[in-house]
């Protein structure tokens, strides 16, 4: 069994854990149907990640993945 160090594989970002919590709490799910709640949370988190990640390549990849996901739904 191979052990992975996920912290070493993490991409640095310019957001603290407290700021991430505040940003996530700004999501208003009152108008989102229950079956789409998970997708709305995923989209919001991806948007925050794309804006705060320090690697331009990874930020671009996240932004494009988010756009592609919007096209499918």
C-alpha positions as CSV (number, residue, x, y, z in Angstrom):
1,X,0.0,0.0,0.0
2,X,1.4,3.4,-1.0
3,X,1.0,6.3,1.4
4,X,0.4,9.7,-0.1
5,X,1.2,13.0,1.5
6,X,-1.7,15.2,0.4
7,X,-0.3,18.3,2.1
8,X,2.9,18.0,0.0
9,X,0.8,17.7,-3.1
10,X,-1.4,20.7,-2.3
11,X,-1.3,23.8,-4.5
12,X,-0.6,26.9,-2.5
13,X,-3.3,29.5,-2.3
14,X,-3.6,33.1,-1.0
15,X,-6.6,32.4,1.3
16,X,-6.6,31.3,4.9
17,X,-8.9,28.7,6.4
18,X,-10.9,31.4,8.1
19,X,-11.3,33.4,4.9
20,X,-12.4,30.2,3.1
21,X,-15.0,29.6,5.7
22,X,-16.3,33.2,5.4
23,X,-16.4,32.9,1.6
24,X,-18.3,29.6,1.7
25,X,-20.8,31.0,4.2
26,X,-21.7,33.7,1.7
27,X,-23.4,31.1,-0.5
28,X,-27.2,31.5,-0.4
29,X,-28.8,28.2,-1.0
30,X,-32.4,29.3,-0.3
31,X,-33.2,29.5,-4.0
32,X,-31.4,26.3,-5.0
33,X,-33.5,23.2,-5.3
34,X,-32.5,20.4,-2.9
35,X,-31.3,18.1,-5.7
36,X,-28.9,20.8,-6.9
37,X,-27.5,21.8,-3.6
38,X,-24.3,19.7,-3.9
39,X,-23.6,21.1,-7.4
40,X,-24.1,24.7,-6.1
41,X,-21.7,24.1,-3.3
42,X,-19.2,22.5,-5.6
43,X,-19.5,25.4,-8.1
44,X,-19.0,28.0,-5.3
45,X,-16.0,26.2,-3.9
46,X,-14.4,25.9,-7.4
47,X,-14.9,29.6,-8.0
48,X,-13.2,30.5,-4.8
49,X,-10.3,28.1,-5.5
50,X,-9.9,29.5,-9.1
51,X,-9.7,33.1,-7.7
52,X,-7.3,32.4,-4.8
53,X,-4.9,29.7,-6.1
54,X,-1.3,31.0,-6.7
55,X,-0.5,28.8,-9.7
56,X,-1.7,30.5,-12.9
57,X,-1.9,27.2,-14.7
58,X,-3.9,25.5,-12.0
59,X,-6.2,28.5,-11.7
60,X,-6.8,28.5,-15.4
61,X,-7.6,24.8,-15.4
62,X,-10.1,25.3,-12.5
63,X,-11.8,28.2,-14.3
64,X,-12.1,26.2,-17.5
65,X,-13.4,23.1,-15.7
66,X,-16.0,25.4,-14.0
67,X,-17.1,26.8,-17.3
68,X,-17.4,23.3,-18.9
69,X,-19.5,22.2,-15.9
70,X,-21.8,25.2,-16.4
71,X,-22.3,24.2,-20.1
72,X,-23.4,20.7,-19.1
73,X,-25.9,21.8,-16.5
